[in-house]
Amino acid sequence: MVAVGTAAIPGGGLLMLAMTVAAAGLPLEGIALIVAIDPILDMLRTMINASGDVAIATLMARILEGPKWFVKAP
């Protein structure tokens, strides 16, 4: 349930991770290692999310519009 609140916040996963680690009673020093690689992981998460959105939008267009969903312009 922690990830639900961070969907629209860029880089919000790191803040939620810190809150979760603190709530679990684990040391916060380990998060310093994650800070170095989190921008790369954040870009990957964004890419996966965007490509999934495009795939589902294309699938829904094919289902709802039938064969006429992609018509080339004259």
C-alpha positions in Angstrom: 0.0 0.0 0.0 3.0 2.3 0.3 3.4 2.7 -3.5 -0.2 3.9 -4.0 0.6 7.4 -2.8 3.6 7.9 -5.0 2.2 7.2 -8.5 2.1 10.8 -9.7 5.1 12.1 -7.8 8.5 11.9 -9.7 11.1 10.5 -7.4 8.5 10.0 -4.7 9.4 6.3 -4.3 12.6 7.3 -2.5 10.7 9.3 0.1 8.2 6.5 0.6 11.1 4.0 0.9 12.7 6.1 3.6 9.3 6.2 5.5 8.9 2.5 5.1 12.4 1.7 6.3 12.0 4.0 9.3 8.6 2.4 10.2 10.2 -1.0 10.0 12.9 0.0 12.4 15.8 -0.6 9.9 18.8 1.8 9.7 18.4 4.7 7.3 22.0 4.7 6.2 21.3 2.1 3.6 19.2 4.5 1.7 22.3 6.6 0.8 23.4 3.8 -1.5 20.0 3.8 -3.2 20.1 7.6 -3.8 23.0 7.1 -6.3 21.1 4.7 -8.6 17.5 5.9 -8.0 17.4 8.4 -10.9 18.2 5.6 -13.4 15.6 3.3 -11.8 13.1 6.1 -11.9 13.6 6.6 -15.6 13.1 2.8 -16.2 9.9 2.8 -14.1 8.6 5.8 -16.2 9.5 4.1 -19.5 7.8 0.9 -18.5 4.7 2.8 -17.3 4.5 4.9 -20.5 5.0 1.9 -22.8 2.3 0.0 -20.9 -0.1 2.9 -21.3 0.6 3.0 -25.1 0.1 -0.7 -25.4 -3.2 -0.7 -23.6 -4.5 2.3 -25.6 -3.6 0.6 -28.8 -5.3 -2.6 -27.7 -8.4 -0.8 -26.7 -8.5 1.0 -30.0 -8.3 -2.3 -31.9 -11.0 -3.8 -29.7 -13.4 -0.9 -29.8 -12.9 0.4 -33.4 -12.4 -2.9 -35.1 -10.4 -3.0 -38.4 -10.9 0.7 -39.1 -8.8 1.8 -36.0 -5.8 2.6 -38.2 -6.6 4.2 -41.5 -3.9 5.7 -43.6 -4.5 9.3 -44.7 -4.9 9.8 -48.4 
